Amino acid sequence: RAAPRARPLLTEREQEVLGLLATGLNPTEVARHLAITTYTARDHIKAIREKLDRPTAMAAVLEALRRGLVQLDRV
């Protein structure tokens, strides 16, 4: 019997947003790049910050790098 798959910490879209933030884009630029509203981009960023327990987007990016959730050579 196969063990159930663990749910990833971040959704695929949150990972995309995080990767774009790691390249230095701001929320408006992330939104433009993904063809979503700035409000939606900010909602994703808020969810990322909460899941990684960090107060700012930059702190979340740094925590994601530390945890290996995003790698700069892949963004």
C-alpha positions as CSV (number, residue, x, y, z in Angstrom):
1,R,0.0,0.0,0.0
2,A,1.5,3.3,-1.1
3,A,1.8,6.0,1.5
4,P,-0.3,9.1,0.8
5,R,1.6,11.9,-0.8
6,A,2.5,14.9,1.4
7,R,0.9,18.1,0.3
8,P,3.4,20.7,-0.7
9,L,3.9,23.6,1.6
10,L,3.2,26.1,-1.2
11,T,0.9,25.8,-4.2
12,E,2.3,25.8,-7.7
13,R,1.2,29.5,-8.1
14,E,2.7,30.5,-4.8
15,Q,5.9,28.9,-5.9
16,E,5.8,30.9,-9.2
17,V,5.1,34.1,-7.3
18,L,8.0,33.4,-4.9
19,G,10.4,32.7,-7.7
20,L,9.5,36.0,-9.3
21,L,9.9,37.8,-6.0
22,A,13.3,36.2,-5.7
23,T,14.4,37.8,-9.0
24,G,13.6,41.2,-7.5
25,L,10.2,41.9,-9.0
26,N,7.7,43.9,-6.9
27,P,4.0,42.8,-6.6
28,T,2.9,44.9,-9.5
29,E,5.5,43.4,-11.7
30,V,4.7,39.9,-10.5
31,A,1.1,40.5,-11.4
32,R,1.9,41.8,-14.9
33,H,4.2,38.8,-15.5
34,L,1.5,36.3,-14.5
35,A,-1.4,38.2,-16.0
36,I,-3.2,38.5,-12.7
37,T,-4.3,41.6,-10.7
38,T,-2.0,43.2,-8.2
39,Y,-4.5,42.3,-5.5
40,T,-4.3,38.6,-6.4
41,A,-0.5,38.8,-6.4
42,R,-0.6,40.5,-3.0
43,D,-3.0,37.7,-1.8
44,H,-0.5,35.1,-2.9
45,I,2.4,36.9,-1.2
46,K,0.4,37.2,2.0
47,A,-0.3,33.4,1.9
48,I,3.4,32.7,1.3
49,R,4.4,35.0,4.2
50,E,1.9,33.2,6.5
51,K,2.9,29.7,5.5
52,L,6.6,30.5,6.0
53,D,5.8,32.6,9.1
54,R,7.7,35.7,7.9
55,P,6.6,39.3,8.3
56,T,7.7,40.6,4.8
57,A,8.0,39.3,1.3
58,M,11.8,39.6,1.4
59,A,12.0,37.6,4.6
60,A,9.8,34.9,3.0
61,V,12.1,34.8,0.0
62,L,15.1,34.4,2.3
63,E,13.3,31.7,4.3
64,A,12.4,29.8,1.1
65,L,16.0,29.9,0.0
66,R,17.1,28.6,3.3
67,R,14.6,25.7,3.1
68,G,15.4,25.0,-0.5
69,L,11.9,25.9,-1.7
70,V,13.3,28.2,-4.3
71,Q,16.8,28.3,-5.9
72,L,18.2,31.4,-7.5
73,D,19.7,29.4,-10.5
74,R,16.2,28.3,-11.4
75,V,14.4,31.6,-11.3
